[in-house]
Amino acid sequence: MNRSDPQADFSPPFLLHEPDRQTAPFVFDVPHAGDVYPQAFVDASRLEPTALRRSEDAHVDRLFAGVTALGAPLLSARFPRAYLDVNREPYELDPRMFDGRLPPYCNTRSMRVAGGLGTVPRIVADGQDIYRGRLPVAEAAARIDQLYKPYHRVLRNLLRRTEEGFGHVVLIDCHSMPSAGLGRDGAARADIVLGDRYGTSCAPVLSNLVETVLRDLGYRVVRNKPYAGGFITEHYGVPAQGRHALQVEIARSLYMDEASLAPTAGFATLSRDLGTAFSRVIAVLGTALEPQRIAAE
């Protein structure tokens, strides 16, 4: 295959939108909305570009664009999830995908690797294999070194800066989910799934409030099933130390045509409602998530 050049293909690799002054102890990130597909990647794939986009959280960065007006920064990746998934450990890699031996520090046995959805995914979201053949190990290393690590470096710096400025920080990890399959096994069909790693990645007051304000706006909200939160939520959420992380998954049928990925009339309504919801959340929880406040409750 022709080697891709991550630095050249994605310039810049992610976008950071910041308010003139950060007034809220919140950081929003969108790891899976990237829609730049390098030609070398497309050529190496057995799939058409439209099929490669099945893993993409299309337009989620635009849905949450209004959070900067609420005084919070928004970080979004430009590289697609099918190319590199920053919501994984840095080296969750499937040895069957690569020519050559992977370094010994790679996690080759995680459930996500087994399912084909490691840091460099083997499949797109509907289960189709991405690549025609094996990749050089150096290809994975380049994507991780030039895209994954810089993304997380910027995210860590945002969280650290916010925590230092406010005494605590809330990370909202923003995603979308396919509507097909929701509501199986008798579970209620959800518009939005909140993932807090079953209460371990953020204080309950955060999950409870986000759920309440979204329900008040008319949305069907469930917790942790089928999405409890990935690496980002688990890794950055340490509520006992004043660092809270909550994953938000939004049903794509609310705002786009899932076949064409084109936004629908529901996009404007949903974007407005998300702004309203998080405006209320920020107003209520501006100081309530400080570690000493939680310990006293």
N, C-alpha and C positions, 0 to 999 in steps of 0.2 A: 504494500500500500504506500501511497505518497504520505510522508510524514507531515502532520499538521504542525503549525507554528503558533502555539497559544498566544504568545505576546503580539504577534502580527495579526492573528485572526480576530482577536478581541482587544480592541484598543479604543476605549478602556474596557477592562474585563467586567467592571461593575460600575454602577452609578450611585452616588451618595447625594441625596437631596437634604439640605439642612435649613432650618428656619434661620432668620436673621439673628435670633437669640433663642437658645433652648430654654424653655420655661417649664417643661414637663419632664419628670424623671422616667420617661418612656423612650424606648428605641424600637423601631419597626424594621423588620427585614423580610425580604422576599427572595428566597434562594432558588426558586424553580420557574420563574417567569421569563428567563432568557430565551430570546427568539432569533439569535444570530447563529446560522448553521454554516460553518466553513465548507468550501467546496471539497477539500480533501476528505473531510468527515463524511459528506454526502456520498462521495465516490467510493469510499470504503464500506459503505453500508449496503445491505441487500434490500433496504426499504426505500420507498419514495419519501420525499421530504414531508408530505402530509402525514405519513405514518410515523415518522420520527417525532412529530409534534404531539403524539398521543401522551407523552410523559410531561408535557409542558403545562405549567399553571398559567395559561395565557391570560394576559391583561390584569393579573392580580396587582402588579406594581401600580397600574393606573387606578385600580379600585381604591387603593390606600394612599393615593397621591396627596389627598387632603390633610394627612396627619401633620405635614410640615406647618400648616396654618394653625395647628393646635400646639405648636411649640416643640415638636419631636422630630428627630431625624429619621430618614427612610433610606435603607440600603437595599439595592436590588442587583442580582446577577444578570449579566447579558449573555453568558454562555448557557446553552440549554442543559437541562437535566440529563438528557440522553447522552450527552458528551461528558459531563462531569457532575457528580452530585455532592454538593457541599453539606448536605444534611446526613452525612455518614461520617464515620471515623476517617481520618486521613488516608488510611491504607487498608480499607476493606476491599480486597481484590480477589478475584476468582482465578486461580492458576490455570484453569482450562482455557482462559481467554488469551493467554500470552505465549509468545515464543521466548524461551529462556526461563531462568529460575527467578522467582520473586525473592526480594530480601526477606530474611527470617523474621523481621518485625511486622510483616504484613499479617493482618487478621484474615485468614482464608477460610474460616469455618463458621462465620456468623450466619445467623438465619437470613440476613439480608443478602449476603453473598450467595447462599444456597438458592435463594429465590431469584437470582439474576440481577439484583438491584443493589450492587455494591457501589463503591466510590466512582469507579468507571463501570457503568451498567452494561450488562450483557444483553438485556432485553428492554423493550419499551413497555409502557404500563399495561398494555393488553397482552403481553406475553410473547411477542414476536422477537426473534433474534435480530440484533442490530447489524452485526458485522458479517462480511463474506468470509473472512478468515481470521487467523490469530493476529494480535497486535504485538509489536515490539514492547518489551518491558520499559524501554526508554520512553515510549509514548505515554504510558501511564505516569511515569515519573515527571515528565515535562508538564502534564496537565496539573498534577498535584502541586508541583513547585511553583508554577507560574500563575495558577488561577486559584486553587483551593487555599493554599497557605496565605496569599495576600488577602483573599476575601475574609478569612477568619481573623487575620491580623487587624484589619480595619474594624470588624465587628467587635473584637475584644477591646480595641482602643475606644470605640464609642461607648461601650458598656462601662469601661473603667472611668472614662471622663465623666459620664453621667453619675456614676456612683460617688465619685469624689465631689461632684458639685452639689448633689442632693442628699447624700447619705444612704441612698438605696437606688435600685434601678429595676425597671420592668422591661423585659424583652417580649414583644409580640411577634411571633414567627408566623408569617402569612402564607397560606396555601389555598389551592382549590382542589376539588375532588370530583371524579366522574359521577354523574347522577345514576347511571346504570349500576345496579347491584345494591344501592342503598335501600334499606328497608327489608332486606332478606332475613330469614329466620324469625319472622314475626316482629322484629324490632321496628320501632317507629321510624318512619322516613324522616330524615333530617335535612334541614336547610344548611345548618352550620354545626360542625363538630368541634368542640373545645377539647384540647389535649393538654392535661397537666401531669402526665405520667402517674395517674391515679393519686393525685394529691401531693406528689413529692417534688414537683418543679416550681411551685409557687404557693403562696399563702392561700387558703381557701377563700378568704374575702375577695381576692381578685377573680378567681373563677366564678364565684357566686354572683358577683356584681356584673361581670361581662355577660353571663348567661341571663341574668334578670333584665338588663337593658335591651338585649337583643330580643328576648321574648316579648317585652313590652312593645317593641317595634313590629311584632307580628311574625317573627321567625321561629321555626321549630328547631330547637337546640338540644343536642345531647352531649354527653361527656365521654370521651376516651374510647368510644366504640363506633367505628372500627379503627380510629386513629388516636392513639394516646400521646403522640409526640415522638419525634425522631432524635437524632444525635444532638441537634442544636438545642432543643428544649431540655433534654437530659443533661447535656454538658454545661450549659450556662445557667440553669436554674438551681440556685442554692439558697432557698428562702431563709434558712436560719442565719445566713450571712447578709441578708438584705438584697439578694439577687434573685429575681423572680422571672420565670419564663413560661409563656402560655402559647400553645399552637392554636391557630384558627384555620379551620378547613371549611371552605365555602362551596356549596353545590354549584357546579358550572351552569346548570340549566337556569339558574336565577338570573344570569347576566349575559349568556352567549349561546349561540348555536353550536352544539358540541361536535357536529360533523364538519362545519366550515370554520369553526373557531371565531366567527364574526360576532362582535358584540350585538346584543339585542336591545330592545327598548328598556329592558329591566336593568341595564347597566347603570344608567343615571340614578335610578331609584336606589339601587343597592349601594352605590358609592356614597350617595347622600346619607343613607341610613348608617353606614359604617362610620362616617364622620360624626353624625349625631351620637352614636353609641359611645365612641371613644372620647368624645368631648365630655360626656357625662361621667365616664369612668375616670378620666384624668381629673375632673373637677372634684370628685368624691375621694379619690385615692392619692391625691397629690402628696400628702404626708402620712397617710394612714398605714403605709407599708414599711415604715422605718422599723428596723429590727426590735428596738426597745418597745415600740407600740405593739408589735405582734406578741412579744414575750409577755406583755402585761394583760393581753386579752384572754 
